[in-house]
Amino acid sequence: MRAASFISIYALLPLSGVAADPLDDGSRVIGARTDEIRSEVYAAGGPEGYVKALVRELTKGLPKKLDESTYLIGTSAQGTQFSMVYKLPKVISKEDFENASAKLVLNTTLELCLSPEGRVLTQEFEVTYRYLYVNKVGKSLFSFNVDRTSCEKFSVASKAIRN
């Protein structure tokens, strides 16, 4: 499905180190992309259908190695919540991971909320992205959400910094 192939790149971005918005070459291009995303959501039967299609598309290639220490091992959908499970196979304590988590949460939120897909899906369709990290034996290390509220908080903070 076309819808899932576009957003899947953004679902994986938090750990890839790639810029969140490759179409940042003008507002007309971004505007056209957001219109295309809206059309894809409606064609999928709404945000729930779009999220389910995204899960189906991403599940085909799992597990997926993202870098030397991170694998995407699972995705799921519940309503408009899109969840991704990442496995960190190297030995890492929950405390060590939590110490590094603030940067991870900030970068993930920035990349998702600034991307055309993230903006449309979180702001207009109230899709929530849930990121779960587990260790090599599947024990939960850390989780967080990026949703409409977190994107709005980021937007308010970035406006305050610019002024």
TORPA-4810 file (N, C-alpha, C, O; in nm, 3 decimals):
<nodes>
NODE_1_0.084_-0.119_0.000_0.000_0.000_0.000_0.087_0.124_0.000_0.186_0.131_0.073_M
NODE_2_0.052_0.219_-0.081_0.131_0.341_-0.099_0.143_0.421_0.031_0.250_0.472_0.061_R
NODE_3_0.037_0.434_0.105_0.039_0.513_0.228_0.146_0.464_0.323_0.221_0.545_0.378_A
NODE_4_0.153_0.339_0.344_0.248_0.284_0.440_0.391_0.302_0.393_0.480_0.320_0.476_A
NODE_5_0.416_0.297_0.265_0.553_0.308_0.218_0.611_0.446_0.244_0.732_0.458_0.265_S
NODE_6_0.530_0.550_0.244_0.580_0.683_0.272_0.611_0.703_0.419_0.721_0.748_0.454_F
NODE_7_0.519_0.672_0.504_0.537_0.700_0.646_0.637_0.605_0.711_0.695_0.639_0.814_I
NODE_8_0.658_0.489_0.655_0.748_0.393_0.719_0.888_0.451_0.736_0.956_0.419_0.833_S
NODE_9_0.930_0.535_0.644_1.061_0.599_0.658_1.064_0.682_0.785_1.163_0.679_0.858_I
NODE_10_0.960_0.754_0.813_0.955_0.839_0.930_0.939_0.761_1.059_0.981_0.808_1.165_Y
NODE_11_0.881_0.647_1.052_0.868_0.563_1.170_1.004_0.514_1.216_1.025_0.491_1.335_A
NODE_12_1.096_0.498_1.123_1.228_0.445_1.155_1.330_0.554_1.182_1.438_0.524_1.232_L
NODE_13_1.301_0.678_1.151_1.397_0.786_1.162_1.460_0.810_1.298_1.578_0.845_1.303_L
NODE_14_1.390_0.794_1.408_1.450_0.832_1.535_1.588_0.773_1.560_1.668_0.835_1.631_P
NODE_15_1.618_0.659_1.507_1.748_0.599_1.530_1.837_0.599_1.408_1.950_0.551_1.415_L
NODE_16_1.790_0.653_1.296_1.868_0.642_1.174_1.964_0.759_1.152_2.058_0.745_1.075_S
NODE_17_1.941_0.872_1.218_2.028_0.986_1.199_2.001_1.063_1.070_2.081_1.148_1.033_G
NODE_18_1.891_1.035_1.002_1.857_1.102_0.879_1.771_1.223_0.911_1.692_1.220_1.005_V
NODE_19_1.786_1.331_0.833_1.704_1.449_0.855_1.557_1.412_0.839_1.522_1.329_0.755_A
NODE_20_1.473_1.473_0.918_1.332_1.435_0.920_1.254_1.481_0.799_1.153_1.419_0.765_A
NODE_21_1.296_1.588_0.733_1.213_1.643_0.628_1.292_1.660_0.499_1.343_1.769_0.472_D
NODE_22_1.302_1.554_0.418_1.378_1.564_0.294_1.312_1.655_0.192_1.375_1.689_0.091_P
NODE_23_1.189_1.695_0.214_1.119_1.781_0.119_1.123_1.927_0.160_1.041_2.006_0.114_L
NODE_24_1.216_1.964_0.244_1.223_2.100_0.295_1.285_2.194_0.192_1.381_2.265_0.223_D
NODE_25_1.230_2.195_0.071_1.283_2.280_-0.033_1.180_2.384_-0.078_1.197_2.446_-0.183_D
NODE_26_1.077_2.403_-0.001_0.980_2.505_-0.032_0.843_2.468_0.020_0.807_2.350_0.027_G
NODE_27_0.767_2.569_0.055_0.638_2.543_0.116_0.539_2.479_0.019_0.452_2.404_0.063_S
NODE_28_0.551_2.505_-0.113_0.459_2.441_-0.208_0.478_2.291_-0.211_0.381_2.215_-0.217_R
NODE_29_0.604_2.246_-0.206_0.631_2.102_-0.208_0.579_2.038_-0.081_0.517_1.932_-0.086_V
NODE_30_0.603_2.102_0.033_0.555_2.049_0.160_0.403_2.050_0.164_0.341_1.954_0.210_I
NODE_31_0.343_2.158_0.117_0.197_2.165_0.112_0.138_2.056_0.025_0.036_1.996_0.060_G
NODE_32_0.200_2.030_-0.089_0.153_1.923_-0.177_0.168_1.789_-0.108_0.080_1.703_-0.121_A
NODE_33_0.275_1.769_-0.035_0.297_1.642_0.035_0.193_1.622_0.145_0.141_1.512_0.163_R
NODE_34_0.161_1.728_0.218_0.060_1.713_0.324_-0.077_1.684_0.264_-0.154_1.607_0.321_T
NODE_35_-0.107_1.743_0.149_-0.234_1.711_0.081_-0.235_1.564_0.038_-0.337_1.497_0.050_D
NODE_36_-0.121_1.514_-0.010_-0.110_1.375_-0.051_-0.130_1.281_0.068_-0.195_1.178_0.056_E
NODE_37_-0.074_1.318_0.182_-0.088_1.237_0.303_-0.235_1.231_0.345_-0.287_1.124_0.377_I
NODE_38_-0.301_1.346_0.345_-0.444_1.347_0.380_-0.523_1.254_0.288_-0.608_1.179_0.334_R
NODE_39_-0.494_1.260_0.159_-0.562_1.174_0.062_-0.536_1.027_0.092_-0.627_0.945_0.082_S
NODE_40_-0.413_0.993_0.127_-0.377_0.855_0.159_-0.452_0.806_0.283_-0.496_0.691_0.289_E
NODE_41_-0.465_0.894_0.382_-0.538_0.857_0.503_-0.685_0.830_0.469_-0.741_0.729_0.513_V
NODE_42_-0.747_0.918_0.393_-0.887_0.897_0.356_-0.903_0.772_0.270_-1.000_0.698_0.286_Y
NODE_43_-0.809_0.748_0.178_-0.816_0.628_0.091_-0.804_0.499_0.173_-0.858_0.396_0.134_A
NODE_44_-0.735_0.506_0.287_-0.719_0.388_0.373_-0.838_0.369_0.465_-0.840_0.276_0.546_A
NODE_45_-0.938_0.454_0.455_-1.057_0.442_0.539_-1.046_0.524_0.667_-1.122_0.501_0.761_G
NODE_46_-0.955_0.618_0.671_-0.936_0.701_0.789_-0.808_0.667_0.861_-0.733_0.578_0.818_G
NODE_47_-0.781_0.736_0.971_-0.654_0.718_1.042_-0.632_0.576_1.095_-0.520_0.527_1.095_P
NODE_48_-0.738_0.510_1.140_-0.721_0.373_1.191_-0.679_0.279_1.079_-0.591_0.195_1.098_E
NODE_49_-0.742_0.292_0.963_-0.705_0.210_0.848_-0.564_0.239_0.801_-0.491_0.148_0.762_G
NODE_50_-0.525_0.365_0.806_-0.390_0.405_0.765_-0.285_0.343_0.858_-0.183_0.290_0.813_Y
NODE_51_-0.311_0.350_0.988_-0.217_0.293_1.086_-0.208_0.142_1.069_-0.099_0.085_1.075_V
NODE_52_-0.320_0.076_1.047_-0.318_-0.070_1.024_-0.238_-0.105_0.899_-0.163_-0.202_0.898_K
NODE_53_-0.254_-0.025_0.793_-0.179_-0.050_0.669_-0.030_-0.028_0.693_0.053_-0.101_0.639_A
NODE_54_0.003_0.070_0.771_0.143_0.096_0.805_0.203_-0.024_0.878_0.315_-0.066_0.848_L
NODE_55_0.131_-0.077_0.974_0.177_-0.195_1.048_0.197_-0.313_0.953_0.299_-0.381_0.960_V
NODE_56_0.101_-0.337_0.865_0.114_-0.448_0.769_0.239_-0.431_0.684_0.313_-0.527_0.661_R
NODE_57_0.263_-0.311_0.636_0.378_-0.284_0.550_0.510_-0.302_0.624_0.602_-0.366_0.573_E
NODE_58_0.520_-0.247_0.743_0.645_-0.256_0.819_0.672_-0.397_0.870_0.788_-0.438_0.880_L
NODE_59_0.569_-0.471_0.902_0.585_-0.605_0.956_0.651_-0.698_0.854_0.720_-0.793_0.892_T
NODE_60_0.632_-0.672_0.725_0.689_-0.756_0.620_0.841_-0.766_0.629_0.896_-0.871_0.596_K
NODE_61_0.907_-0.663_0.671_1.053_-0.664_0.672_1.117_-0.682_0.808_1.233_-0.648_0.826_G
NODE_62_1.044_-0.736_0.904_1.097_-0.746_1.040_1.160_-0.882_1.065_1.116_-0.982_1.008_L
NODE_63_1.260_-0.889_1.149_1.325_-0.777_1.216_1.410_-0.697_1.117_1.458_-0.751_1.017_P
NODE_64_1.428_-0.569_1.146_1.505_-0.480_1.060_1.616_-0.417_1.141_1.592_-0.350_1.242_K
NODE_65_1.738_-0.438_1.097_1.854_-0.378_1.165_1.863_-0.232_1.125_1.872_-0.199_1.007_K
NODE_66_1.860_-0.143_1.226_1.864_0.000_1.200_2.004_0.057_1.212_2.043_0.147_1.137_L
NODE_67_2.079_0.005_1.306_2.219_0.041_1.323_2.286_-0.075_1.395_2.224_-0.179_1.415_D
NODE_68_2.411_-0.057_1.435_2.483_-0.170_1.495_2.425_-0.218_1.626_2.456_-0.329_1.670_E
NODE_69_2.342_-0.138_1.690_2.290_-0.180_1.820_2.138_-0.173_1.833_2.085_-0.189_1.943_S
NODE_70_2.066_-0.151_1.723_1.921_-0.135_1.733_1.850_-0.209_1.621_1.886_-0.199_1.504_T
NODE_71_1.747_-0.285_1.661_1.663_-0.357_1.565_1.518_-0.320_1.589_1.474_-0.312_1.703_Y
NODE_72_1.444_-0.297_1.481_1.299_-0.285_1.491_1.247_-0.428_1.484_1.267_-0.497_1.384_L
NODE_73_1.180_-0.473_1.590_1.138_-0.613_1.595_0.987_-0.631_1.592_0.939_-0.743_1.574_I
NODE_74_0.911_-0.524_1.608_0.766_-0.541_1.608_0.693_-0.410_1.589_0.742_-0.303_1.626_G
NODE_75_0.575_-0.420_1.531_0.485_-0.306_1.518_0.344_-0.354_1.548_0.312_-0.471_1.528_T
NODE_76_0.262_-0.263_1.595_0.122_-0.298_1.618_0.037_-0.171_1.609_0.087_-0.059_1.617_S
NODE_77_-0.092_-0.193_1.594_-0.187_-0.083_1.587_-0.302_-0.111_1.680_-0.352_-0.224_1.687_A
NODE_78_-0.343_-0.010_1.750_-0.464_-0.017_1.831_-0.534_0.117_1.812_-0.495_0.218_1.869_Q
NODE_79_-0.638_0.115_1.731_-0.705_0.239_1.697_-0.609_0.327_1.618_-0.558_0.287_1.514_G
NODE_80_-0.586_0.448_1.669_-0.493_0.539_1.603_-0.357_0.541_1.672_-0.278_0.633_1.650_T
NODE_81_-0.329_0.442_1.753_-0.197_0.432_1.815_-0.111_0.335_1.734_-0.148_0.220_1.713_Q
NODE_82_0.003_0.383_1.690_0.099_0.304_1.613_0.218_0.278_1.705_0.287_0.371_1.745_F
NODE_83_0.242_0.151_1.737_0.349_0.114_1.829_0.462_0.045_1.755_0.440_-0.035_1.664_S
NODE_84_0.585_0.077_1.795_0.704_0.013_1.741_0.788_-0.038_1.857_0.807_0.032_1.957_M
NODE_85_0.838_-0.161_1.844_0.922_-0.221_1.948_1.062_-0.234_1.892_1.083_-0.296_1.787_V
NODE_86_1.157_-0.175_1.963_1.297_-0.179_1.925_1.374_-0.267_2.024_1.353_-0.258_2.145_Y
NODE_87_1.461_-0.350_1.972_1.544_-0.436_2.056_1.687_-0.385_2.055_1.744_-0.355_1.950_K
NODE_88_1.744_-0.375_2.174_1.884_-0.337_2.192_1.958_-0.461_2.240_1.961_-0.488_2.360_L
NODE_89_2.019_-0.537_2.148_2.076_-0.666_2.186_2.202_-0.657_2.271_2.238_-0.755_2.337_P
NODE_90_2.270_-0.544_2.271_2.388_-0.530_2.356_2.344_-0.516_2.500_2.235_-0.465_2.529_K
NODE_91_2.427_-0.562_2.590_2.395_-0.553_2.732_2.391_-0.405_2.771_2.488_-0.332_2.754_V
NODE_92_2.276_-0.365_2.824_2.258_-0.227_2.869_2.160_-0.230_2.986_2.060_-0.301_2.983_I
NODE_93_2.191_-0.155_3.085_2.101_-0.150_3.200_1.989_-0.051_3.174_2.002_0.040_3.093_S
NODE_94_1.881_-0.070_3.244_1.768_0.021_3.232_1.812_0.163_3.272_1.770_0.261_3.211_K
NODE_95_1.895_0.173_3.374_1.942_0.303_3.421_2.026_0.373_3.315_2.009_0.493_3.292_E
NODE_96_2.118_0.299_3.250_2.200_0.359_3.145_2.114_0.407_3.029_2.136_0.515_2.974_D
NODE_97_2.015_0.326_2.993_1.929_0.365_2.884_1.847_0.489_2.920_1.832_0.579_2.838_F
NODE_98_1.795_0.494_3.040_1.716_0.609_3.082_1.800_0.736_3.086_1.748_0.845_3.060_E
NODE_99_1.928_0.723_3.118_2.016_0.840_3.117_2.030_0.898_2.977_2.044_1.020_2.961_N
NODE_100_2.028_0.813_2.877_2.041_0.859_2.739_1.905_0.889_2.675_1.899_0.939_2.563_A
NODE_101_1.798_0.860_2.743_1.665_0.867_2.684_1.616_1.009_2.657_1.538_1.029_2.564_S
NODE_102_1.658_1.106_2.733_1.610_1.243_2.711_1.644_1.291_2.570_1.562_1.352_2.503_A
NODE_103_1.766_1.263_2.527_1.807_1.302_2.392_1.726_1.225_2.288_1.685_1.282_2.186_K
NODE_104_1.704_1.098_2.312_1.626_1.015_2.220_1.484_1.069_2.206_1.433_1.082_2.095_L
NODE_105_1.421_1.101_2.317_1.284_1.153_2.314_1.280_1.287_2.240_1.193_1.309_2.156_V
NODE_106_1.374_1.375_2.269_1.378_1.506_2.203_1.398_1.491_2.052_1.323_1.550_1.974_L
NODE_107_1.498_1.413_2.011_1.525_1.396_1.869_1.408_1.331_1.796_1.372_1.373_1.686_N
NODE_108_1.349_1.230_1.856_1.236_1.161_1.794_1.118_1.257_1.778_1.055_1.263_1.672_T
NODE_109_1.089_1.331_1.884_0.977_1.426_1.879_1.001_1.533_1.774_0.912_1.565_1.696_T
NODE_110_1.122_1.587_1.771_1.156_1.689_1.670_1.137_1.635_1.529_1.068_1.696_1.447_L
NODE_111_1.197_1.521_1.501_1.191_1.465_1.367_1.048_1.433_1.324_1.007_1.464_1.212_E
NODE_112_0.973_1.373_1.413_0.836_1.335_1.378_0.746_1.457_1.365_0.672_1.469_1.267_L
NODE_113_0.751_1.547_1.460_0.660_1.662_1.459_0.691_1.762_1.348_0.603_1.836_1.305_C
NODE_114_0.815_1.765_1.302_0.851_1.857_1.194_0.833_1.796_1.055_0.832_1.870_0.956_L
NODE_115_0.818_1.667_1.046_0.798_1.604_0.915_0.655_1.629_0.868_0.564_1.638_0.950_S
NODE_116_0.634_1.640_0.737_0.496_1.657_0.688_0.403_1.545_0.736_0.291_1.571_0.780_P
NODE_117_0.450_1.419_0.728_0.367_1.306_0.773_0.332_1.318_0.920_0.216_1.305_0.959_E
NODE_118_0.432_1.342_1.001_0.410_1.353_1.145_0.315_1.466_1.181_0.227_1.450_1.265_G
NODE_119_0.334_1.579_1.115_0.247_1.695_1.140_0.102_1.661_1.108_0.013_1.684_1.191_R
NODE_120_0.077_1.607_0.989_-0.060_1.577_0.949_-0.120_1.469_1.039_-0.232_1.483_1.088_V
NODE_121_-0.045_1.361_1.060_-0.101_1.248_1.135_-0.125_1.280_1.282_-0.227_1.239_1.337_L
NODE_122_-0.033_1.350_1.346_-0.055_1.379_1.489_-0.153_1.494_1.509_-0.239_1.486_1.597_T
NODE_123_-0.141_1.599_1.430_-0.223_1.717_1.452_-0.366_1.703_1.398_-0.462_1.740_1.465_Q
NODE_124_-0.380_1.650_1.278_-0.512_1.644_1.215_-0.587_1.513_1.243_-0.709_1.513_1.256_E
NODE_125_-0.512_1.403_1.253_-0.577_1.273_1.268_-0.553_1.210_1.405_-0.598_1.099_1.431_F
NODE_126_-0.482_1.282_1.491_-0.456_1.240_1.629_-0.397_1.099_1.641_-0.435_1.022_1.728_E
NODE_127_-0.304_1.069_1.551_-0.229_0.944_1.559_-0.124_0.960_1.667_-0.059_1.063_1.677_V
NODE_128_-0.109_0.857_1.749_-0.007_0.853_1.853_0.098_0.750_1.813_0.065_0.638_1.775_T
NODE_129_0.224_0.790_1.821_0.336_0.698_1.796_0.389_0.653_1.931_0.422_0.736_2.016_Y
NODE_130_0.398_0.524_1.951_0.449_0.467_2.076_0.578_0.395_2.045_0.582_0.306_1.960_R
NODE_131_0.684_0.433_2.115_0.816_0.374_2.097_0.849_0.294_2.222_0.850_0.347_2.333_Y
NODE_132_0.876_0.165_2.204_0.911_0.077_2.315_1.048_0.016_2.288_1.076_-0.030_2.177_L
NODE_133_1.134_0.017_2.388_1.268_-0.038_2.376_1.283_-0.153_2.475_1.247_-0.141_2.592_Y
NODE_134_1.336_-0.265_2.426_1.356_-0.382_2.511_1.503_-0.426_2.500_1.572_-0.395_2.403_V
NODE_135_1.548_-0.498_2.603_1.685_-0.549_2.600_1.691_-0.681_2.524_1.592_-0.723_2.463_N
NODE_136_1.806_-0.745_2.528_1.825_-0.866_2.446_1.736_-0.982_2.486_1.714_-1.073_2.405_K
NODE_137_1.683_-0.982_2.608_1.592_-1.089_2.650_1.445_-1.045_2.647_1.358_-1.118_2.694_V
NODE_138_1.420_-0.927_2.594_1.283_-0.881_2.579_1.227_-0.803_2.697_1.108_-0.771_2.698_G
NODE_139_1.311_-0.773_2.795_1.265_-0.696_2.911_1.259_-0.547_2.876_1.353_-0.493_2.817_K
NODE_140_1.150_-0.485_2.912_1.130_-0.344_2.880_1.236_-0.256_2.946_1.265_-0.268_3.066_S
NODE_141_1.294_-0.166_2.864_1.390_-0.069_2.915_1.328_0.069_2.928_1.354_0.141_3.024_L
NODE_142_1.247_0.105_2.828_1.202_0.243_2.820_1.092_0.252_2.715_1.092_0.176_2.618_F
NODE_143_0.999_0.344_2.734_0.898_0.370_2.631_0.854_0.516_2.641_0.864_0.579_2.745_S
NODE_144_0.804_0.566_2.529_0.750_0.702_2.527_0.657_0.715_2.407_0.660_0.634_2.314_F
NODE_145_0.574_0.818_2.412_0.480_0.847_2.304_0.512_0.981_2.241_0.563_1.072_2.307_N
NODE_146_0.481_0.992_2.115_0.479_1.121_2.047_0.338_1.134_1.991_0.291_1.050_1.914_V
NODE_147_0.271_1.241_2.033_0.132_1.261_1.993_0.104_1.409_1.973_0.196_1.491_1.973_D
NODE_148_-0.020_1.440_1.956_-0.060_1.579_1.931_-0.009_1.673_2.041_0.046_1.779_2.013_R
NODE_149_-0.027_1.633_2.165_0.013_1.718_2.277_0.164_1.741_2.280_0.208_1.854_2.300_T
NODE_150_0.243_1.636_2.260_0.388_1.654_2.263_0.434_1.740_2.145_0.528_1.818_2.160_S
NODE_151_0.370_1.728_2.029_0.407_1.813_1.915_0.367_1.958_1.941_0.441_2.050_1.904_C
NODE_152_0.253_1.980_2.005_0.211_2.116_2.038_0.306_2.179_2.139_0.340_2.297_2.128_E
NODE_153_0.350_2.102_2.239_0.445_2.153_2.337_0.576_2.191_2.269_0.634_2.295_2.300_K
NODE_154_0.621_2.107_2.177_0.743_2.138_2.103_0.726_2.265_2.023_0.817_2.348_2.020_F
NODE_155_0.612_2.282_1.958_0.586_2.398_1.875_0.588_2.526_1.960_0.646_2.627_1.919_S
NODE_156_0.525_2.521_2.077_0.523_2.637_2.167_0.665_2.670_2.214_0.704_2.787_2.217_V
NODE_157_0.742_2.567_2.251_0.879_2.588_2.298_0.966_2.645_2.187_1.046_2.736_2.212_A
NODE_158_0.953_2.595_2.064_1.038_2.644_1.956_1.004_2.788_1.921_1.093_2.865_1.886_S
NODE_159_0.875_2.828_1.931_0.836_2.967_1.907_0.895_3.057_2.015_0.940_3.168_1.986_K
NODE_160_0.895_3.012_2.139_0.950_3.092_2.248_1.101_3.113_2.230_1.153_3.220_2.260_A
NODE_161_1.169_3.011_2.182_1.314_3.021_2.161_1.344_3.119_2.048_1.441_3.195_2.057_I
NODE_162_1.264_3.117_1.942_1.287_3.207_1.828_1.258_3.352_1.863_1.315_3.442_1.801_R
NODE_163_1.171_3.378_1.959_1.134_3.518_1.992_1.225_3.579_2.092_1.207_3.695_2.130_N
</nodes>
